[in-house]
Amino acid sequence: MTELLKSSLTRRTVLQAAAIGATGISPALRAVVYAQGSDAPEKKEVKIGFIPLTDCASIVMASVLGIDKKYGVTIVPSKEASWASIRDKVIAGENDFTHMLLGQAYGVHLGAGGAKKDMAVLMTLNHNGQAITLSKKLADKGAVDGPSLAKLMTTDKRDYTFAQTFPTGTHAMWLYYWLAANGINPMKDAKVITVPPPQMVANMRVGNMDGYCVGEPWNHRAIIDGIGITAQTTQDIWKDHPEKVLATTGDFAKKNPNTCRAVTAAILEAGKWIDASLSNKTKMAETIADKSYVNTSVDAINQRILGRYQNGLGKTWDDPNFMKFSGDGFVNFPYLSDGMWFLTQHKRWGLIKDHPDYLAVAKQISQIDIYKQAATAAKVSLPKDAMRSSKLMDGVVWDGKDPTKYADSFKIKA
């Protein structure tokens, strides 16, 4: 047996022992939920695509800790290169499920910016924990936040380039909302490009963009490398915003409801394990930092996962609204209003031409019945309502009640 294999087995044994501590008994020895008879998963082994980001953690830990076995499935995480690859592989059936940007799932469902395919969102994987990074060169010129960036762009007239990770995705919408809230029209005042998350830091290092919006650890990594500063966290754009989701195609969800329930329950339980203690968060960071997953230093992950933030300019703070994976289900419920918000922004920025039936589309995509079954199995609380209300950074409240009026209300749009 090679030393590498011994190390891998030792790590897995240690993590499964940690799971025993969290749940009271090894997942492998606990009664299997929904694993026999007519409730048995239709597919026992499933591939789940993921992008190297901190918020893939509950998918990875469901597999590494062996929680998936409790629900009668084996999760095989599949590392992908870009969100376009994530989309293409789940549509083609190469991956059964996928780590996906919430806005991306809605875009694919409507055929916005690419292939059209009915999509199913089974759960939200995390809230918060993304950021907008500006280059150190901009910071040296005084652009360290939204207002100072707007001032610099007014006085230092040149072409400015900002990057997001997928045209209809979450990072694009956070970037556009933030720029517009500061008086910058992302469609007219700047050039916006698409860059895969793991390539953000390298592209900023060679000067390909002035700023970007991406998930962790690639914002903190820019600070570690001395090439960027954090201008805005996304939780300060929208506290407890939805971010990544567990998604599959509508066809797969219809044909494999038991598998969907089992996988969702396993990942729900993994999210609970991550959020349960600082020790678990540290173990998670050590696991996903490996080259098989995120491929970065543990320090690039574990600081912000614990709410310890710095902006790269000497400011440090403890942020209570750091990335969360459970919140006893508050994080994970696929709220209809969350998905509808992205549709309003797709309309705002011209990614879709006409107002859709916002609520009807959300009901098609959010698999609330499957989620409720999975949450019951994983002993996760359910909210009273499938809609929720939030106040964003500019004081505007989103509650999903009049999405057409909301989408048309913005002064800066495409």
VENMO-V703618 format. One line per field, one symbol per residue. psi: psi as a letter, one per 40 degrees, with the letter a starting at -180 (. if undefined). A space follows every 50 residues. Layout:
BEGIN
psi->???
END
This chain:
BEGIN
psi->hiddddddddddddddddddddedihddeihhhfeiaeeihdhdhihhii igideeddddddddeeddddeeihhhhhhididddddddddeedidiihi hddddddddefhfaihhhihhdihdiiaeiihhiidddddeegeaddddd dddddghahhhiiiehdeaddddddddddddeehhdedeihhihhideed dddddefeidiihiiieeddddddefeiihdhideedhhfiiciihiaid dddddfddddddddddddddddddediddddddddddeeiddcdgaiddd deddeeehiieeeehiihhefahiecffedddhghdddddddddddddee didihigddddddddhgddddddddddefhiiidieiihihadeehhhee dgdddddeehdhi.
END
